[in-house]
Amino acid sequence: MHGAEHRCFPSSLRSFRSFFPSSPSTAHKRPTFGYSDDMRTEHDMLGERAVPVAALYGIHTLRAVENFGAWPPVEPALIQAYAAVKLACARVNGELGFITPEILAALEIACGELMAGGHLDQFPVSALQGGAGTSTNMNINEVLANLALRALGRPLGDYTTVHPIETVNLHQSTNDTYPAALKVAAIRGLRLLDTDLTALHGAFQELERRFAKQLKMGRTELMDAVPYTLGRQFGAMAEAFARDRWRIFKCEERLRVIILGGGAIGTGLGAPRAFIFRATDALRELTGLPLARAENPVDATQNQDVFPEVSGMLRTVAVNLLKISGDLRLLASGPECGLGEITLPPRQAGSSIMPGKVNPVLPEHAASVAMQVLAMDGAITQAAAAGQLELNAFLPVIAHNLLGALRLLHDLLPRLTVLCVQGIGAIERPPTLGATAWVTALVPHVGYETASRVAILMREEKLDVLTAAERVTGRDQATLTAWLAPEALLRLGHP
């Protein structure tokens, strides 16, 4: 065991950390901290600690990793959005003369690198942390301070030049910056999701058009019910995702209100009035998002009900995905010995023991993601309800699950659209005229009791619907055929 690791972690944590990697990106390499003998000394209110000399993070991050571990990692989208928040605040502090143009230029470079997705390996703190997100905020502050120092040609850790708190975090609190970053990241994720849902909706609309005239049997409670068309079935799926698009569009309105400048509890204590009124404008200009300052920042700091509301919209997307993916699996089941009404694109061999078997893996993948999103919604709801008095300490739980759900859906939907839905075909297997469900179409013309006698005769003598109906009703087959034609079946009501 390396001596530096002994200096960084208590013995009770060392064996545990050696078994579990800190994140997917570091699964096959040592974490940045704890393996270098070349250390620098940093201090905080609890004392001094040795930090690897090349690390962009500092003592606050080091303590947080010891306390909370490194898994699961903070969502990259939150880190990128947080960098934008810090840059907006730095620009306002520069305009107001609180930081020099030279330091502002260095912070512009530092924030730009994080906003572009760089240095993610320097954020080792678990997303599920105590402290309402303070550890992530301090991790951001330390990395930005050291990146700015690097841009200025100064040694890492030279906080007399650029300080994580007194410079990067100037006039800010975790309690106003963290939710602002979360909302920026969530709005960006929702916009991506809207694009994904638009494509999926369009793919089902195309199936509706292609199979508009293909007759099939509609089923209720899995039993034959009423004949209609495969196109109408796909059209119903398209409509479900159309509603999801509308809901996602409305989510942005819920998230655009932020409390930047509100300080610890929303009163603005510790920040100049000019900073409070300019910070939101600066972030709006930087991100291009329609952000607005909360009219009651105390309420917006205490109460996080907006997040379960938005999560509820994602939950509904998951509900539709779970239901429709199950329908696709049923319709493709068999195919020789099941419903076998549609074909799904074969994506991979389905069994290590059954030759020729192909499974509906994309609908199953969609169902799996949907189940996970539903679970995440439950965590968000509990976390929002667990806030106490002037702050919700569990905002990191909300952030991890909300942004995680957005990332899962964004990763899934293009795959589902391109690899599955766009390649769906239909098996030419119209419902046999021997199916008794056809008699429902006769009810408007001959009544329920007469139609019931037709169904009984069909079962008793194994007759098709036209033959049995002709014998029971005395109507000619041309009339009966017209009553059972696709246009008659799909017409809204009967004349």
Secondary structure as UniProt FT lines:
FT   HELIX           3..8
FT   HELIX           11..19
FT   HELIX           24..26
FT   TURN            27..28
FT   TURN            33..34
FT   STRAND          39..44
FT   TURN            45..46
FT   STRAND          47..52
FT   TURN            53..54
FT   HELIX           59..68
FT   HELIX           76..95
FT   TURN            96..97
FT   HELIX           101..115
FT   TURN            116..117
FT   HELIX           120..122
FT   TURN            132..133
FT   HELIX           134..151
FT   TURN            152..153
FT   TURN            156..157
FT   TURN            159..161
FT   HELIX           164..168
FT   TURN            169..171
FT   HELIX           174..210
FT   TURN            211..213
FT   STRAND          215..220
FT   TURN            221..222
FT   STRAND          223..229
FT   HELIX           230..255
FT   STRAND          257..258
FT   TURN            260..261
FT   TURN            263..265
FT   TURN            269..270
FT   HELIX           273..287
FT   STRAND          292..293
FT   HELIX           297..302
FT   HELIX           306..331
FT   STRAND          342..343
FT   TURN            355..356
FT   HELIX           361..385
FT   TURN            389..390
FT   TURN            393..394
FT   HELIX           395..415
FT   HELIX           416..420
FT   HELIX           421..423
FT   STRAND          425..426
FT   TURN            433..434
FT   HELIX           436..442
FT   HELIX           443..446
FT   HELIX           448..461
FT   HELIX           465..473
FT   HELIX           477..483
FT   HELIX           486..490
//
